[in-house]
Amino acid sequence: MPRLAQLYFKTAIIFLIIGISMGLHMAIGQDHSAIGAHAHANLLGWVTMAIFGGYHALNPAKAQKRLAMIQYCVYTAGVALLVPSLYLMLTGSPQLEPVVAIASVITFIGVLLFAAIIFGSSETVTRPTAVPSR
């Protein structure tokens, strides 16, 4: 498996742990005001990063390109800034709204870079080979 795919899966599981921790904290405290940050941690962190990792695992040639590592860094930085700033904004720090906006734009740039990776070359997606039956 390409190193980049492993990075995505490792980062995704960290965001899953963060997302579940936020969910437990909200449930125990019966305060669901940070539900948006919880959802962003799980969807942008866990789910999307796992999908990115799966794509790169199936396309090792694309995972080796410099743009792929740049995209990982940009997207990860955006989500890593977005989740805590959104959490703090939703739980009583409205002055963080500009940080949330900047983090959202960084994350979106990461998504656009991923689109460039997908559409940027004529390389086809690797199809998994079937395991021969015995």
Secondary structure as UniProt FT lines:
FT   HELIX           3..29
FT   TURN            33..34
FT   HELIX           35..40
FT   HELIX           41..47
FT   HELIX           48..58
FT   HELIX           60..63
FT   HELIX           66..90
FT   TURN            91..92
FT   HELIX           94..96
FT   HELIX           97..119
//
